Each structure stands twice: as structure tokens, then as C-alpha cells.
């Protein structure tokens, strides 16, 4: 565990050591969930089961770190009015970066997950690691510069220069690290969450053979980008990031599948409210399940993959067929994992939302009738596109901070 405090321009960095305990994250999440009305220490003690003394100690640390503030009083049924606590949204931020095959989307989110700045730029994921890393880093730097007001103060620059630079160590949680900011930044930043097509190793931030881009195999993306930016970086698949963002937004504790059809096809799986990545963090390679043995070749090397069939149908203008194929894969997931909900997203789905809901829904309805189940698992389209994936990437830093999900 590190032990330094980075500082942004005129704003103290977030001291994550105050959140080393599960209880600290739990209290902070309850304050966040309370929103504008706020929450009292007595209510926090009641909801957490902690003693009032423990809650007072935790909230004192959170206030000292600027994460929580006292915001007025609430009348009580007896005794003196209770002091209300609220989250300070701009006490910390996370960058979410979506590297798609042909486009880069970057967002800056505050502690509530709200987007406070965003940028988009063309991207060629096949241009080579050096070009992609440099382009991504410049977009992040431009995003942070646009979000800040004025130039960094000399004191902030001095403090930032003295802070240690670091990427995340393998298997480390960003919620257990202090904030290193070797570059003077206008806003306090926890780090950068990066989402891109898989497969990849989430724990170590190393890419595997990204479909269509074999030159990325074995590349240590997290280490390279952390070294270039000088701040923590977390890497995950685009579908996992999107699913994490959806789970955080809904505060969900159930199980659902998010199917993302854009330039490729993948799935993010949420089981029991947490993203399921598998033993080697390779779960969710949904697009490469074979459903037609003599089908068209896929860029992964197999034939008849759902991704190849869907994209081929879309290319020839047969959206209904693409939806039916996607529905067949969704039915496999429902049967295998007993999920409660199927969510659809991605630029291709968003271009034809009704057709995809109808087509996937019809296949799931038929599957449910054969199984004697009623009603079928519902199907919905979620908006947001690339912005939604980028917001989910920011949650890779924010979710562990609140103990809500494993980022």
C-alpha cells in the first residue's frame, strides 16, 4: 500500500487511506445514496449496525478528507436537531476511457458518477500500441484541462511533483491506494478506467488476442498507460465496464446480461449484483460461441460464431435475422445462468432498437414456452452507446471506492 497524497490545483487529493476498511466504504456509499436530502449519523449507525462512536470516527475521517460535509440540520422527534451529512461530488473524479475499434470516447465523472466533461475522437485500434497509447493519453490530458478552471498553483505543482507515480500492482484494488498525481491537474483524479474489446486479463491489465487485432496480444496496456499518464489505470472489457455501470446506476443485486452489438459483439454478466469475470477474467466472450458449424468464418478463427452471423446479417440489411441470431445466444445465456433480465446496447442495436427487442424477445418467448416458464425473461434496450461504456469504465475506479462492486 502506498502512503503519499497527491494534490490537484488548489484542491486536496482524495486520501483513500481513509477508506481502507469495509465500514468506511459502507458509510460513504450510504451518504452517496442519500443524495441531496443527506443522512444523519444516527441513521448511519442504524443502517450499518455500527456503534454511534464508530460512525462518528469514520465520518470525521471522511470530512477531514473533504469527501463528506455537514449540510444543515434535520428536525428530530426528541432532543436536539440532527446534523445532516452529504457527499461532496467534486472531491474526487474518475476518467472513463472507451477504446473502440474506430472511436475513442473519454468522460470525467464526479463521485456520484455524473459526467462533468467528455471528449470524442477518431481511433484506429490497429494503428499500433505507441500511437494508440499516445492518442489516448493526449485525450485524457485535454479532458482534464477542459474540466479545470485556471492554471495550477505553484503549491499544487510542487505537491504533485513530489507525489509518487504508480500504476496498479497486479490484483490490487484502486480503493486501497492513495492518489498519485505526478502531473499538476486541475481536478482531483482517482485514476483512469479503460474499456476496450477483449479478451484480456483484467487483473494484470494485459491484452490477449483482441478479435481482429492480433498485434495487441500480450501487450501490458495498463502499465504502459499508467506510465505515460502517471496515475492509476484499470483495464477491463468494454462489455464488463458497461455492465458495471448499469449495475451501479440501478443499485442492482440481481442477475442480468448486457449484450453489446456494435463493431463487434460481447456480453457483460452481472451475477448477484457483481460483474462476473471468471477465473481468468475471460468470461463474457459471448460473440464467439458457435451456433452454426458450417457457418461463415469469424475473425477469431472459428466458423459460425454469433458475432460473424450477426454482423453479416446487419451488413446485408437483414436486421430481423441479426436479432434472431442474437436471441438464440441470449436464450443460451438464460438457460445456462438463469438470469433475470437481458439488456441490449451498442451502436447497431441503438440504430434499430425496436427490431432487436422484438426479435430477441420472440426467441426468448419461444424458449420459455418450451421450458414451461411464464413469463419469459424481459428484454430492454439501454441507451448511452459509447458514452455508456466510458461511464462504466469510470466506475472501475468509483465502484470499489464505495464498496458497491468489485471494480
DAZI-V732838 format. One record per pair of residues at least 12 apart in sequence whose ideal C-beta (glycine too) atoms are under 6 Angstrom apart, sorted by the first residue. I is the first residue (numbers start at 1). GAP is how many residues later the second one is. D is the distance in whole Angstrom. If there is no record, write none. Layout:
i=[I/I]
gap=[GAP/GAP]
d=[D/D]
This chain:
i=[1/2/2/4/4/4/5/6/6/6/6/6/7/7/7/8/8/8/9/9/9/9/10/10/11/12/13/13/14/14/14/15/16/16/18/18/19/24/25/25/26/26/27/27/28/29/29/29/30/30/31/31/31/32/38/38/38/38/39/40/40/41/42/66/66/67/67/68/69/69/70/71/71/72/87/89/89/89/90/92/92/92/93/93/93/93/94/94/94/94/94/95/95/95/96/96/96/96/96/97/97/97/98/98/98/98/98/99/101/101/103/104/104/104/105/105/105/106/106/106/107/107/108/108/109/117/117/117/119/119/121/125/126/129/133/133/133/137/137/144/147/148/148/152/156/157/160/160/163/163/163/164/165/165/165/166/167/167/167/167/168/170/170/171/173/174/174/174/174/175/175/182/183/190/191/191/191/192/193/193/193/193/193/194/195/195/195/195/195/196/197/197/197/198/199/199/201/202/202/202/203/205/205/205/206/207/207/211/211/212/221/222/234/236/238/239/239/239/239/239/240/240/241/241/241/242/242/242/242/242/243/243/243/243/244/244/244/245/245/245/247/248/248/252/253/254/255/255/255/256/256/256/256/257/257/257/257/258/259/260/260/261/261/261/262/262/262/264/265/265/265/266/266/266/267/267/268/269/274/274/287/287/288/288/289/290/290/290/291/291/292/296/296/306/306/309/310/310/310/314/319/319/320/323/323/323/323/324/326/327/327/327/328/330/330/331/331/331/334/341/342/342/343/343/344/344/345/347/350/353/357/357/360/361/364/364]
gap=[175/175/176/159/160/174/173/154/157/173/174/175/149/152/153/177/179/180/143/144/147/177/143/146/177/54/166/175/78/165/174/50/161/162/43/47/156/34/377/378/22/377/17/31/374/373/374/375/14/17/37/54/56/55/33/46/47/48/46/42/44/14/40/22/25/21/24/17/17/19/13/13/15/12/24/21/22/23/20/19/96/98/15/17/94/96/15/96/300/303/304/13/45/97/97/294/295/297/298/95/97/296/97/288/291/292/295/97/24/162/20/17/19/35/15/281/285/13/33/37/283/284/35/39/285/26/29/30/20/24/18/88/87/90/91/92/95/91/92/41/40/38/39/32/28/27/21/24/17/18/19/16/15/17/65/14/55/56/59/66/64/33/34/32/227/17/58/223/226/225/226/48/47/207/40/41/206/41/41/200/201/203/204/41/41/43/46/194/198/42/13/41/67/39/83/86/80/34/75/79/78/16/17/30/14/12/14/88/89/87/14/13/162/160/151/21/27/28/29/45/28/35/148/151/152/16/26/146/147/150/15/25/27/32/31/148/151/146/147/150/23/147/151/21/20/86/16/84/85/14/83/85/87/12/76/82/85/85/85/85/86/85/87/88/84/85/86/43/22/42/45/18/20/21/17/19/16/15/131/132/19/20/12/17/17/12/14/15/15/37/12/12/16/19/23/16/12/15/16/34/33/36/39/32/33/36/37/35/34/32/33/36/35/12/30/32/33/36/43/37/35/37/37/39/12/37/37/38/35/28/22/24/19/18/12/13]
d=[6/5/5/5/5/5/6/6/4/5/5/3/5/4/6/5/6/4/4/6/4/5/5/6/5/6/4/5/4/5/6/5/6/6/4/5/6/5/6/3/6/6/6/5/6/4/6/6/6/6/6/5/5/5/5/4/6/4/6/4/6/5/6/6/5/6/5/5/6/5/5/5/4/5/6/4/5/5/5/5/5/5/5/6/5/5/5/5/4/4/5/6/6/4/5/4/6/4/3/6/5/6/5/5/4/4/6/4/5/5/5/5/4/6/5/4/4/5/5/5/4/6/6/5/4/6/6/4/6/5/6/6/5/5/5/6/6/5/5/5/5/2/5/4/6/4/5/5/5/5/6/5/6/4/4/5/6/5/3/6/5/6/5/5/5/6/5/5/6/4/5/4/5/5/5/3/5/5/5/4/5/3/5/5/6/4/4/5/4/6/5/6/6/4/5/6/6/5/6/4/6/6/2/4/5/5/6/5/5/5/5/5/4/6/5/5/4/5/4/6/5/5/6/4/4/6/5/6/5/4/4/3/5/6/5/5/5/5/3/5/5/5/6/6/4/5/5/5/5/5/6/4/6/6/5/5/5/5/5/5/4/4/5/5/4/5/6/6/3/4/6/6/6/5/5/3/6/6/6/6/5/3/5/5/6/6/5/6/6/6/3/5/6/6/5/5/5/5/6/6/5/5/6/6/5/2/6/5/5/6/4/3/6/5/5/6/6/4/5/6/6/5/6/5/5/5/5/6/6/4/5/6/5/5/5/5]
